[in-house]
Amino acid sequence: MGLTLALSAGYFGVNASEKKAEPAEKKTEKVVTAPDYLVNKGASFSPRSSVNVDDNCGSSSLKHCVYIPTETGMDKIPLQDTYTESEITSYISAGWLTPHPDSGLALYTN
């Protein structure tokens, strides 16, 4: 009986070590890098977390006063201190930015 018990314990020990661990569940987290808004400052565009279109869209411009990243743009537009007009034009062409619904062709004064 002692030999059978020893062999059984050895068998279970070998089997337990041969079991492969199941791969850990991969968790993906959406990282939003784009700013909430991009405002037209004339020579460049600045990121903002909030805007007041009624009070701050003033002088006329060839671009809208405020832009909002689209869902795709939220993943594609890098967070920067400023953006050039060329970058904004590129983001609009790619469908990554859309004008704020209350924004007109103007500069953001604040």
Short mmCIF file of the C-alpha atoms (twelve columns), coordinates in Angstrom:
data_MODEL
# 
_entry.id   MODEL 
# 
loop_
_atom_site.group_PDB 
_atom_site.id 
_atom_site.type_symbol 
_atom_site.label_atom_id 
_atom_site.label_alt_id 
_atom_site.label_comp_id 
_atom_site.label_asym_id 
_atom_site.label_seq_id 
_atom_site.Cartn_x 
_atom_site.Cartn_y 
_atom_site.Cartn_z 
_atom_site.pdbx_PDB_model_num 
ATOM 1   C CA . MET A 1   0.000   0.000  0.000   1 
ATOM 2   C CA . GLY A 2   2.878   2.377  0.787   1 
ATOM 3   C CA . LEU A 3   4.306   1.926  -2.720  1 
ATOM 4   C CA . THR A 4   0.890   2.544  -4.336  1 
ATOM 5   C CA . LEU A 5   0.389   5.681  -2.258  1 
ATOM 6   C CA . ALA A 6   3.860   6.978  -3.171  1 
ATOM 7   C CA . LEU A 7   3.294   6.282  -6.887  1 
ATOM 8   C CA . SER A 8   -0.123  8.011  -6.776  1 
ATOM 9   C CA . ALA A 9   1.349   11.088 -5.093  1 
ATOM 10  C CA . GLY A 10  4.130   11.181 -7.684  1 
ATOM 11  C CA . TYR A 11  1.654   10.886 -10.557 1 
ATOM 12  C CA . PHE A 12  -0.487  13.784 -9.305  1 
ATOM 13  C CA . GLY A 13  2.599   15.903 -8.697  1 
ATOM 14  C CA . VAL A 14  3.820   15.362 -12.286 1 
ATOM 15  C CA . ASN A 15  0.358   16.021 -13.777 1 
ATOM 16  C CA . ALA A 16  -0.078  19.226 -11.790 1 
ATOM 17  C CA . SER A 17  3.222   20.597 -13.046 1 
ATOM 18  C CA . GLU A 18  2.408   19.684 -16.674 1 
ATOM 19  C CA . LYS A 19  -0.805  21.747 -16.742 1 
ATOM 20  C CA . LYS A 20  -0.275  24.939 -18.624 1 
ATOM 21  C CA . ALA A 21  -1.540  28.155 -17.160 1 
ATOM 22  C CA . GLU A 22  -4.366  29.716 -19.129 1 
ATOM 23  C CA . PRO A 23  -3.368  32.948 -20.821 1 
ATOM 24  C CA . ALA A 24  -4.377  36.042 -18.893 1 
ATOM 25  C CA . GLU A 25  -7.324  37.926 -20.298 1 
ATOM 26  C CA . LYS A 26  -6.096  40.819 -22.387 1 
ATOM 27  C CA . LYS A 27  -7.570  44.097 -21.308 1 
ATOM 28  C CA . THR A 28  -7.553  46.936 -23.759 1 
ATOM 29  C CA . GLU A 29  -8.251  50.436 -22.658 1 
ATOM 30  C CA . LYS A 30  -9.128  53.189 -25.084 1 
ATOM 31  C CA . VAL A 31  -6.725  56.031 -24.560 1 
ATOM 32  C CA . VAL A 32  -8.087  59.340 -25.741 1 
ATOM 33  C CA . THR A 33  -5.249  61.575 -26.807 1 
ATOM 34  C CA . ALA A 34  -7.028  64.295 -28.741 1 
ATOM 35  C CA . PRO A 35  -8.105  67.548 -27.088 1 
ATOM 36  C CA . ASP A 36  -11.807 68.229 -26.506 1 
ATOM 37  C CA . TYR A 37  -11.728 71.305 -28.769 1 
ATOM 38  C CA . LEU A 38  -9.288  73.096 -31.056 1 
ATOM 39  C CA . VAL A 39  -9.699  76.868 -31.238 1 
ATOM 40  C CA . ASN A 40  -8.563  79.111 -34.083 1 
ATOM 41  C CA . LYS A 41  -6.022  81.634 -32.749 1 
ATOM 42  C CA . GLY A 42  -5.008  82.903 -36.203 1 
ATOM 43  C CA . ALA A 43  -1.381  81.814 -36.566 1 
ATOM 44  C CA . SER A 44  -2.101  78.475 -34.839 1 
ATOM 45  C CA . PHE A 45  -4.826  76.403 -33.209 1 
ATOM 46  C CA . SER A 46  -4.859  75.712 -29.472 1 
ATOM 47  C CA . PRO A 47  -6.356  72.776 -27.557 1 
ATOM 48  C CA . ARG A 48  -9.078  73.550 -25.018 1 
ATOM 49  C CA . SER A 49  -11.109 71.458 -22.593 1 
ATOM 50  C CA . SER A 50  -14.059 73.885 -22.816 1 
ATOM 51  C CA . VAL A 51  -15.135 76.742 -25.080 1 
ATOM 52  C CA . ASN A 52  -17.602 79.609 -25.154 1 
ATOM 53  C CA . VAL A 53  -18.452 80.096 -28.820 1 
ATOM 54  C CA . ASP A 54  -20.968 82.912 -28.197 1 
ATOM 55  C CA . ASP A 55  -18.510 85.173 -26.346 1 
ATOM 56  C CA . ASN A 56  -15.188 84.277 -27.941 1 
ATOM 57  C CA . CYS A 57  -15.671 83.914 -31.694 1 
ATOM 58  C CA . GLY A 58  -14.878 87.331 -33.117 1 
ATOM 59  C CA . SER A 59  -12.871 88.519 -36.121 1 
ATOM 60  C CA . SER A 60  -13.478 86.776 -39.423 1 
ATOM 61  C CA . SER A 61  -11.137 84.041 -40.627 1 
ATOM 62  C CA . LEU A 62  -10.908 81.459 -43.404 1 
ATOM 63  C CA . LYS A 63  -11.241 78.647 -40.829 1 
ATOM 64  C CA . HIS A 64  -13.919 77.963 -38.220 1 
ATOM 65  C CA . CYS A 65  -13.528 79.376 -34.749 1 
ATOM 66  C CA . VAL A 66  -13.817 76.001 -32.966 1 
ATOM 67  C CA . TYR A 67  -13.364 72.406 -34.124 1 
ATOM 68  C CA . ILE A 68  -14.331 69.166 -32.396 1 
ATOM 69  C CA . PRO A 69  -12.496 65.863 -32.986 1 
ATOM 70  C CA . THR A 70  -14.664 63.125 -34.504 1 
ATOM 71  C CA . GLU A 71  -14.694 59.651 -32.951 1 
ATOM 72  C CA . THR A 72  -11.890 58.602 -35.301 1 
ATOM 73  C CA . GLY A 73  -10.066 61.861 -34.639 1 
ATOM 74  C CA . MET A 74  -10.051 61.133 -30.907 1 
ATOM 75  C CA . ASP A 75  -7.726  58.210 -31.647 1 
ATOM 76  C CA . LYS A 76  -5.691  59.859 -34.398 1 
ATOM 77  C CA . ILE A 77  -5.031  63.481 -33.406 1 
ATOM 78  C CA . PRO A 78  -2.003  63.734 -31.119 1 
ATOM 79  C CA . LEU A 79  -2.192  65.952 -28.049 1 
ATOM 80  C CA . GLN A 80  0.050   68.963 -28.663 1 
ATOM 81  C CA . ASP A 81  0.446   72.495 -27.299 1 
ATOM 82  C CA . THR A 82  -0.468  74.017 -30.677 1 
ATOM 83  C CA . TYR A 83  -1.471  72.904 -34.163 1 
ATOM 84  C CA . THR A 84  -0.624  74.539 -37.484 1 
ATOM 85  C CA . GLU A 85  -3.225  75.517 -40.059 1 
ATOM 86  C CA . SER A 86  -1.735  72.815 -42.294 1 
ATOM 87  C CA . GLU A 87  -2.314  70.164 -39.605 1 
ATOM 88  C CA . ILE A 88  -5.900  71.347 -39.109 1 
ATOM 89  C CA . THR A 89  -6.551  71.223 -42.868 1 
ATOM 90  C CA . SER A 90  -5.120  67.697 -42.962 1 
ATOM 91  C CA . TYR A 91  -7.262  66.561 -39.995 1 
ATOM 92  C CA . ILE A 92  -10.399 68.017 -41.610 1 
ATOM 93  C CA . SER A 93  -9.623  66.249 -44.914 1 
ATOM 94  C CA . ALA A 94  -9.117  62.963 -43.063 1 
ATOM 95  C CA . GLY A 95  -12.490 63.365 -41.315 1 
ATOM 96  C CA . TRP A 96  -10.878 63.750 -37.891 1 
ATOM 97  C CA . LEU A 97  -12.276 67.225 -37.156 1 
ATOM 98  C CA . THR A 98  -15.658 68.806 -37.597 1 
ATOM 99  C CA . PRO A 99  -16.622 72.435 -36.950 1 
ATOM 100 C CA . HIS A 100 -18.432 73.155 -33.694 1 
ATOM 101 C CA . PRO A 101 -22.165 73.426 -34.589 1 
ATOM 102 C CA . ASP A 102 -22.328 77.055 -33.355 1 
ATOM 103 C CA . SER A 103 -18.951 78.081 -34.802 1 
ATOM 104 C CA . GLY A 104 -18.541 80.341 -37.785 1 
ATOM 105 C CA . LEU A 105 -15.524 81.443 -39.816 1 
ATOM 106 C CA . ALA A 106 -13.806 83.440 -37.080 1 
ATOM 107 C CA . LEU A 107 -10.914 83.697 -34.637 1 
ATOM 108 C CA . TYR A 108 -11.222 82.587 -31.027 1 
ATOM 109 C CA . THR A 109 -10.454 85.644 -28.894 1 
ATOM 110 C CA . ASN A 110 -9.833  84.091 -25.486 1 
# 
